[in-house]
Amino acid sequence: MSSRPGAGLTAIVKIGTSSITHDDGSLDDAALLKLCADLDSARQAGHTVVLVLSGAIAAGMPALGLTERPTDLGKLQAISAVGQPRLLERVGAMLGSYGIVAGQVLLTPYDFVHRSQYLHARETFGRLFDLGVLPVVNENDAVADDEIRYGDNDRLAALVSHLLGADLLLMLTDTAGFFTADPRLDSAASLIEEIVEVDDALEAVAGGTGSGRGSGGMASKLAAAKIAAWSGVRAVIAAASSEGVVLDAIEGRPVGTSVQPRTQRLASRKLWIAFARGSSGRIVVDEGARRALVSDGRSLLPAGVRAVEGAFEAEEAVEIVGSDGRPFAKGLSRYSAAALREVAGRRTGDLPEGAPGQAVHRDDLVVLP
């Protein structure tokens, strides 16, 4: 959508809970006002902006007299249902002071795997843009249990950047960007200004959850940047408090950490398989099968399977690993773990009648870097 005449660039701006709340979990109006001013500046410069806004759970906690984020899933969903309208009302009023009309869009990553839902979501965004509305996106926390548990909004923001063919995914946080080590623990940590490829070493540095008020953290942001890169979208991780950060990031001025996009763009279904679905197990394959998958773009046949790890059902996501134990692909298994163990190593002609000819079909498989 960034190619529309007069639309400038398209940016997905995601801000984390810790950047818009006080230490006690209540909403920080000054931070929200600063965010809205930044969004207005970007729009005034002719750019199209989507806001992915965390904080529904944090906004609901004070209303219910809670001071600590619960761990019980059902309670988190209930708190989110209370906080979401409060959060949107507050931000909508602030955007309104700039003459901006906000429109709520609630999504889960499941909206990106079903083709009809994917196209409908994209059409909805297009209509909102045509009306001059600034879409405010959040996870549908009240029903998206996996996302409350694992993803925060970083991954969702990355998927939205793919959906809209955005030019930029900007993740605003409470640190200046991605560092060589955790700056809260290591005074020698230095900012990494540009990342060409997200690799294992960087993921190890990223660590875990960042604050008690959110469920993201730098690991979540780096994972989202990886999704964006595979979508052909530049990603930036930067401090929400930086003056003019949104416009600077959109227009390419140095700010925070920039993650460069890959030249190869994954289709939405394969992006979903690779990054948006958790793995339920692992399939160990021989070297011949590995070559067939990586070099020839073939399906994984039962004959190439050497071992099956975990307990998964048919159509669940699995990692595919070589003899060295390192994952090199991911896909949807056509067998359950128990059924695949029964046919592992068998040639196609020796399979039981009615058994799938492929353990993982090439249409359901992504070779990872």
FIFI-593628 format. One record per residue (C-alpha): residue number from 1; residue in one letter; x, y, z. Coordinates in pm, whole numbers, plus 50000, padded with zeros to 5 digits. Layout:
<finus>
FINU; num; residuo; xx; yy; zz
FINU; NUM; a; X; Y; Z .
...
</finus>
This chain:
<finus>
FINU; num; residuo; xx; yy; zz
FINU; 1; m; 50000; 50000; 50000 .
FINU; 2; s; 50302; 50225; 50026 .
FINU; 3; s; 50296; 50269; 49649 .
FINU; 4; r; 49964; 50457; 49646 .
FINU; 5; p; 50005; 50805; 49493 .
FINU; 6; g; 50055; 51073; 49753 .
FINU; 7; a; 50060; 50827; 50038 .
FINU; 8; g; 50430; 50871; 50120 .
FINU; 9; l; 50569; 50571; 50307 .
FINU; 10; t; 50372; 50325; 50515 .
FINU; 11; a; 50494; 50264; 50871 .
FINU; 12; i; 50372; 50025; 51139 .
FINU; 13; v; 50449; 50184; 51476 .
FINU; 14; k; 50437; 49951; 51775 .
FINU; 15; i; 50486; 50082; 52128 .
FINU; 16; g; 50539; 49860; 52431 .
FINU; 17; t; 50348; 49864; 52756 .
FINU; 18; s; 50648; 49975; 52961 .
FINU; 19; s; 50683; 50287; 52742 .
FINU; 20; i; 50329; 50415; 52809 .
FINU; 21; t; 50281; 50323; 53176 .
FINU; 22; h; 50416; 50429; 53513 .
FINU; 23; d; 50592; 50185; 53744 .
FINU; 24; d; 50261; 50115; 53920 .
FINU; 25; g; 50107; 50004; 53589 .
FINU; 26; s; 49886; 50310; 53535 .
FINU; 27; l; 49883; 50482; 53197 .
FINU; 28; d; 50141; 50759; 53149 .
FINU; 29; d; 49953; 51046; 52983 .
FINU; 30; a; 50271; 51239; 52905 .
FINU; 31; a; 50415; 50943; 52716 .
FINU; 32; l; 50090; 50892; 52527 .
FINU; 33; l; 50069; 51259; 52435 .
FINU; 34; k; 50426; 51250; 52305 .
FINU; 35; l; 50342; 50943; 52097 .
FINU; 36; c; 50035; 51108; 51946 .
FINU; 37; a; 50235; 51420; 51858 .
FINU; 38; d; 50494; 51202; 51682 .
FINU; 39; l; 50224; 51020; 51486 .
FINU; 40; d; 50070; 51351; 51383 .
FINU; 41; s; 50407; 51478; 51260 .
FINU; 42; a; 50448; 51169; 51043 .
FINU; 43; r; 50100; 51208; 50896 .
FINU; 44; q; 50155; 51579; 50833 .
FINU; 45; a; 50465; 51481; 50635 .
FINU; 46; g; 50245; 51268; 50409 .
FINU; 47; h; 50313; 50924; 50549 .
FINU; 48; t; 50060; 50651; 50627 .
FINU; 49; v; 50080; 50527; 50984 .
FINU; 50; v; 49933; 50231; 51172 .
FINU; 51; l; 49966; 50219; 51551 .
FINU; 52; v; 49999; 49880; 51721 .
FINU; 53; l; 49925; 49959; 52082 .
FINU; 54; s; 50010; 49738; 52376 .
FINU; 55; g; 49880; 49806; 52724 .
FINU; 56; a; 49525; 49668; 52747 .
FINU; 57; i; 49614; 49449; 53042 .
FINU; 58; a; 49812; 49728; 53210 .
FINU; 59; a; 49522; 49967; 53155 .
FINU; 60; g; 49275; 49725; 53308 .
FINU; 61; m; 49472; 49642; 53622 .
FINU; 62; p; 49425; 49976; 53808 .
FINU; 63; a; 49053; 49975; 53725 .
FINU; 64; l; 49027; 49641; 53904 .
FINU; 65; g; 49249; 49741; 54197 .
FINU; 66; l; 49535; 49512; 54092 .
FINU; 67; t; 49898; 49607; 54149 .
FINU; 68; e; 50073; 49297; 54010 .
FINU; 69; r; 50024; 49135; 53670 .
FINU; 70; p; 49861; 48793; 53723 .
FINU; 71; t; 49989; 48479; 53554 .
FINU; 72; d; 49653; 48304; 53522 .
FINU; 73; l; 49544; 48310; 53158 .
FINU; 74; g; 49172; 48348; 53221 .
FINU; 75; k; 49231; 48642; 53454 .
FINU; 76; l; 49460; 48810; 53200 .
FINU; 77; q; 49189; 48780; 52937 .
FINU; 78; a; 48932; 48933; 53170 .
FINU; 79; i; 49164; 49221; 53262 .
FINU; 80; s; 49230; 49284; 52894 .
FINU; 81; a; 48857; 49307; 52825 .
FINU; 82; v; 48832; 49578; 53092 .
FINU; 83; g; 49144; 49766; 52983 .
FINU; 84; q; 49107; 49767; 52605 .
FINU; 85; p; 48820; 50021; 52580 .
FINU; 86; r; 48986; 50242; 52843 .
FINU; 87; l; 49312; 50241; 52651 .
FINU; 88; l; 49152; 50321; 52317 .
FINU; 89; e; 48932; 50592; 52469 .
FINU; 90; r; 49236; 50766; 52618 .
FINU; 91; v; 49450; 50745; 52303 .
FINU; 92; g; 49157; 50828; 52074 .
FINU; 93; a; 49089; 51149; 52265 .
FINU; 94; m; 49455; 51252; 52242 .
FINU; 95; l; 49470; 51181; 51870 .
FINU; 96; g; 49144; 51372; 51833 .
FINU; 97; s; 49314; 51685; 51963 .
FINU; 98; y; 49521; 51675; 51643 .
FINU; 99; g; 49212; 51622; 51429 .
FINU; 100; i; 49296; 51253; 51384 .
FINU; 101; v; 49018; 50992; 51392 .
FINU; 102; a; 49132; 50660; 51539 .
FINU; 103; g; 48976; 50328; 51441 .
FINU; 104; q; 49020; 50009; 51642 .
FINU; 105; v; 49130; 49689; 51466 .
FINU; 106; l; 49154; 49374; 51679 .
FINU; 107; l; 49355; 49089; 51525 .
FINU; 108; t; 49529; 48766; 51608 .
FINU; 109; p; 49800; 48598; 51398 .
FINU; 110; y; 49539; 48343; 51292 .
FINU; 111; d; 49392; 48615; 51072 .
FINU; 112; f; 49705; 48587; 50860 .
FINU; 113; v; 49695; 48216; 50774 .
FINU; 114; h; 49342; 48194; 50634 .
FINU; 115; r; 49343; 48350; 50290 .
FINU; 116; s; 48991; 48495; 50310 .
FINU; 117; q; 49059; 48654; 50650 .
FINU; 118; y; 49395; 48784; 50525 .
FINU; 119; l; 49237; 48956; 50226 .
FINU; 120; h; 48948; 49090; 50432 .
FINU; 121; a; 49186; 49240; 50688 .
FINU; 122; r; 49388; 49408; 50414 .
FINU; 123; e; 49071; 49548; 50257 .
FINU; 124; t; 48960; 49686; 50594 .
FINU; 125; f; 49289; 49870; 50639 .
FINU; 126; g; 49259; 50011; 50288 .
FINU; 127; r; 48913; 50149; 50359 .
FINU; 128; l; 49033; 50305; 50684 .
FINU; 129; f; 49321; 50473; 50501 .
FINU; 130; d; 49084; 50605; 50235 .
FINU; 131; l; 48873; 50763; 50510 .
FINU; 132; g; 49178; 50925; 50669 .
FINU; 133; v; 49150; 50706; 50979 .
FINU; 134; l; 49455; 50607; 51182 .
FINU; 135; p; 49415; 50234; 51258 .
FINU; 136; v; 49496; 50139; 51616 .
FINU; 137; v; 49571; 49768; 51625 .
FINU; 138; n; 49579; 49537; 51922 .
FINU; 139; e; 49574; 49167; 51973 .
FINU; 140; n; 49232; 49028; 52041 .
FINU; 141; d; 49362; 48942; 52387 .
FINU; 142; a; 49028; 48821; 52518 .
FINU; 143; v; 49046; 48518; 52287 .
FINU; 144; a; 49407; 48500; 52163 .
FINU; 145; d; 49547; 48291; 52444 .
FINU; 146; d; 49876; 48204; 52270 .
FINU; 147; e; 49950; 48569; 52210 .
FINU; 148; i; 49897; 48679; 52568 .
FINU; 149; r; 50121; 48397; 52675 .
FINU; 150; y; 50405; 48435; 52430 .
FINU; 151; g; 50392; 48705; 52169 .
FINU; 152; d; 50295; 49042; 52307 .
FINU; 153; n; 50224; 49273; 52012 .
FINU; 154; d; 50569; 49266; 51852 .
FINU; 155; r; 50498; 48961; 51640 .
FINU; 156; l; 50153; 49089; 51549 .
FINU; 157; a; 50301; 49422; 51437 .
FINU; 158; a; 50546; 49236; 51213 .
FINU; 159; l; 50263; 49038; 51057 .
FINU; 160; v; 50070; 49361; 50994 .
FINU; 161; s; 50378; 49504; 50820 .
FINU; 162; h; 50370; 49201; 50588 .
FINU; 163; l; 49994; 49231; 50536 .
FINU; 164; l; 50020; 49593; 50424 .
FINU; 165; g; 50350; 49570; 50237 .
FINU; 166; a; 50481; 49839; 50471 .
FINU; 167; d; 50807; 50024; 50426 .
FINU; 168; l; 50891; 50025; 50797 .
FINU; 169; l; 50820; 49842; 51120 .
FINU; 170; l; 50911; 50073; 51409 .
FINU; 171; m; 50917; 49917; 51756 .
FINU; 172; l; 50929; 50180; 52029 .
FINU; 173; t; 51060; 50068; 52364 .
FINU; 174; d; 51225; 50203; 52679 .
FINU; 175; t; 51582; 50148; 52558 .
FINU; 176; a; 51775; 50323; 52281 .
FINU; 177; g; 51782; 50012; 52062 .
FINU; 178; f; 51955; 49673; 52052 .
FINU; 179; f; 52278; 49652; 52252 .
FINU; 180; t; 52573; 49411; 52254 .
FINU; 181; a; 52461; 49314; 52606 .
FINU; 182; d; 52185; 49411; 52848 .
FINU; 183; p; 52270; 49776; 52932 .
FINU; 184; r; 52092; 49739; 53266 .
FINU; 185; l; 52348; 49477; 53368 .
FINU; 186; d; 52660; 49564; 53167 .
FINU; 187; s; 52791; 49922; 53163 .
FINU; 188; a; 53017; 49834; 52868 .
FINU; 189; a; 52722; 49742; 52645 .
FINU; 190; s; 52712; 49942; 52322 .
FINU; 191; l; 52433; 50016; 52077 .
FINU; 192; i; 52425; 49816; 51753 .
FINU; 193; e; 52315; 50067; 51493 .
FINU; 194; e; 52257; 49824; 51205 .
FINU; 195; i; 52182; 49453; 51181 .
FINU; 196; v; 52215; 49289; 50840 .
FINU; 197; e; 52100; 48940; 50946 .
FINU; 198; v; 51938; 48821; 51268 .
FINU; 199; d; 52141; 48516; 51371 .
FINU; 200; d; 52177; 48281; 51667 .
FINU; 201; a; 52438; 48500; 51837 .
FINU; 202; l; 52209; 48804; 51836 .
FINU; 203; e; 51914; 48598; 51958 .
FINU; 204; a; 52127; 48473; 52248 .
FINU; 205; v; 52212; 48833; 52344 .
FINU; 206; a; 51842; 48932; 52328 .
FINU; 207; g; 51749; 48726; 52633 .
FINU; 208; g; 51394; 48716; 52771 .
FINU; 209; t; 51107; 48934; 52889 .
FINU; 210; g; 51196; 49296; 52951 .
FINU; 211; s; 50957; 49421; 53222 .
FINU; 212; g; 50690; 49303; 53460 .
FINU; 213; r; 50427; 49525; 53297 .
FINU; 214; g; 50452; 49371; 52949 .
FINU; 215; s; 50512; 49032; 52797 .
FINU; 216; g; 50758; 49131; 52527 .
FINU; 217; g; 51122; 49226; 52575 .
FINU; 218; m; 51416; 49252; 52335 .
FINU; 219; a; 51392; 48885; 52233 .
FINU; 220; s; 51036; 48947; 52116 .
FINU; 221; k; 51141; 49257; 51924 .
FINU; 222; l; 51430; 49080; 51755 .
FINU; 223; a; 51196; 48796; 51654 .
FINU; 224; a; 50954; 49053; 51511 .
FINU; 225; a; 51238; 49222; 51323 .
FINU; 226; k; 51324; 48883; 51175 .
FINU; 227; i; 50966; 48840; 51053 .
FINU; 228; a; 50976; 49189; 50904 .
FINU; 229; a; 51307; 49121; 50731 .
FINU; 230; w; 51162; 48807; 50569 .
FINU; 231; s; 50866; 49022; 50462 .
FINU; 232; g; 51096; 49268; 50284 .
FINU; 233; v; 51030; 49533; 50549 .
FINU; 234; r; 51296; 49743; 50722 .
FINU; 235; a; 51265; 49728; 51102 .
FINU; 236; v; 51385; 49979; 51360 .
FINU; 237; i; 51404; 49934; 51738 .
FINU; 238; a; 51427; 50272; 51913 .
FINU; 239; a; 51345; 50461; 52232 .
FINU; 240; a; 50990; 50592; 52253 .
FINU; 241; s; 51122; 50896; 52440 .
FINU; 242; s; 51348; 51013; 52155 .
FINU; 243; e; 51235; 51345; 52010 .
FINU; 244; g; 51076; 51305; 51667 .
FINU; 245; v; 51156; 50934; 51662 .
FINU; 246; v; 50866; 50829; 51438 .
FINU; 247; l; 50937; 51072; 51155 .
FINU; 248; d; 51313; 51021; 51184 .
FINU; 249; a; 51275; 50643; 51152 .
FINU; 250; i; 51032; 50667; 50858 .
FINU; 251; e; 51255; 50905; 50665 .
FINU; 252; g; 51570; 50703; 50726 .
FINU; 253; r; 51755; 50926; 50969 .
FINU; 254; p; 51983; 50741; 51214 .
FINU; 255; v; 51785; 50633; 51518 .
FINU; 256; g; 51807; 50324; 51737 .
FINU; 257; t; 51888; 49993; 51569 .
FINU; 258; s; 51795; 49930; 51207 .
FINU; 259; v; 51742; 49573; 51081 .
FINU; 260; q; 51778; 49544; 50706 .
FINU; 261; p; 51515; 49361; 50497 .
FINU; 262; r; 51594; 49050; 50295 .
FINU; 263; t; 51562; 49062; 49919 .
FINU; 264; q; 51353; 48743; 49920 .
FINU; 265; r; 50999; 48796; 50053 .
FINU; 266; l; 50808; 48501; 50198 .
FINU; 267; a; 50442; 48449; 50111 .
FINU; 268; s; 50201; 48505; 50401 .
FINU; 269; r; 50129; 48135; 50456 .
FINU; 270; k; 50496; 48043; 50471 .
FINU; 271; l; 50569; 48340; 50693 .
FINU; 272; w; 50301; 48209; 50928 .
FINU; 273; i; 50454; 47861; 50930 .
FINU; 274; a; 50807; 47988; 50983 .
FINU; 275; f; 50753; 48246; 51253 .
FINU; 276; a; 50397; 48273; 51382 .
FINU; 277; r; 50337; 47911; 51481 .
FINU; 278; g; 50523; 47747; 51767 .
FINU; 279; s; 50687; 47411; 51702 .
FINU; 280; s; 50525; 47107; 51862 .
FINU; 281; g; 50810; 46865; 51790 .
FINU; 282; r; 51108; 46783; 51570 .
FINU; 283; i; 51173; 46551; 51277 .
FINU; 284; v; 51532; 46430; 51230 .
FINU; 285; v; 51620; 46360; 50866 .
FINU; 286; d; 51911; 46205; 50680 .
FINU; 287; e; 52152; 46398; 50459 .
FINU; 288; g; 51976; 46296; 50138 .
FINU; 289; a; 51646; 46436; 50261 .
FINU; 290; r; 51818; 46752; 50374 .
FINU; 291; r; 51964; 46809; 50028 .
FINU; 292; a; 51626; 46741; 49866 .
FINU; 293; l; 51458; 47002; 50085 .
FINU; 294; v; 51727; 47271; 50075 .
FINU; 295; s; 51863; 47241; 49721 .
FINU; 296; d; 51577; 47089; 49522 .
FINU; 297; g; 51268; 47235; 49690 .
FINU; 298; r; 51122; 46887; 49739 .
FINU; 299; s; 50875; 46756; 49995 .
FINU; 300; l; 50994; 46554; 50294 .
FINU; 301; l; 50913; 46186; 50242 .
FINU; 302; p; 50884; 45929; 50523 .
FINU; 303; a; 51185; 45751; 50371 .
FINU; 304; g; 51411; 46039; 50475 .
FINU; 305; v; 51293; 46047; 50837 .
FINU; 306; r; 51539; 45903; 51089 .
FINU; 307; a; 51374; 46000; 51419 .
FINU; 308; v; 51070; 46180; 51556 .
FINU; 309; e; 51088; 46391; 51873 .
FINU; 310; g; 50793; 46519; 52076 .
FINU; 311; a; 50420; 46451; 52069 .
FINU; 312; f; 50239; 46636; 51791 .
FINU; 313; e; 49926; 46587; 51587 .
FINU; 314; a; 49884; 46603; 51210 .
FINU; 315; e; 49892; 46959; 51070 .
FINU; 316; e; 50093; 47092; 51364 .
FINU; 317; a; 50419; 47277; 51307 .
FINU; 318; v; 50747; 47090; 51352 .
FINU; 319; e; 51114; 47175; 51318 .
FINU; 320; i; 51315; 46969; 51072 .
FINU; 321; v; 51671; 46902; 51183 .
FINU; 322; g; 51974; 46733; 51036 .
FINU; 323; s; 52211; 46484; 51198 .
FINU; 324; d; 52385; 46775; 51372 .
FINU; 325; g; 52066; 46854; 51563 .
FINU; 326; r; 52033; 47205; 51418 .
FINU; 327; p; 51695; 47308; 51271 .
FINU; 328; f; 51718; 47400; 50902 .
FINU; 329; a; 51349; 47399; 50808 .
FINU; 330; k; 51003; 47416; 50957 .
FINU; 331; g; 50672; 47284; 50830 .
FINU; 332; l; 50333; 47132; 50897 .
FINU; 333; s; 50347; 46757; 50948 .
FINU; 334; r; 50092; 46545; 50761 .
FINU; 335; y; 50137; 46274; 51024 .
FINU; 336; s; 50099; 46269; 51399 .
FINU; 337; a; 50423; 46194; 51585 .
FINU; 338; a; 50308; 45840; 51666 .
FINU; 339; a; 50204; 45766; 51306 .
FINU; 340; l; 50526; 45910; 51163 .
FINU; 341; r; 50736; 45691; 51390 .
FINU; 342; e; 50556; 45389; 51244 .
FINU; 343; v; 50649; 45478; 50884 .
FINU; 344; a; 50989; 45648; 50936 .
FINU; 345; g; 51244; 45519; 50685 .
FINU; 346; r; 50990; 45346; 50462 .
FINU; 347; r; 50988; 45405; 50090 .
FINU; 348; t; 50669; 45538; 49933 .
FINU; 349; g; 50572; 45199; 49788 .
FINU; 350; d; 50596; 45039; 50132 .
FINU; 351; l; 50361; 45282; 50309 .
FINU; 352; p; 50028; 45155; 50444 .
FINU; 353; e; 49732; 45206; 50215 .
FINU; 354; g; 49587; 45556; 50253 .
FINU; 355; a; 49894; 45693; 50433 .
FINU; 356; p; 50016; 46036; 50310 .
FINU; 357; g; 50299; 46015; 50061 .
FINU; 358; q; 50475; 46313; 50219 .
FINU; 359; a; 50566; 46366; 50582 .
FINU; 360; v; 50578; 46742; 50513 .
FINU; 361; h; 50461; 46875; 50177 .
FINU; 362; r; 50677; 47140; 50013 .
FINU; 363; d; 50382; 47383; 50010 .
FINU; 364; d; 50378; 47357; 50390 .
FINU; 365; l; 50754; 47384; 50439 .
FINU; 366; v; 50997; 47674; 50482 .
FINU; 367; v; 51376; 47638; 50461 .
FINU; 368; l; 51528; 47865; 50727 .
FINU; 369; p; 51854; 48060; 50699 .
</finus>
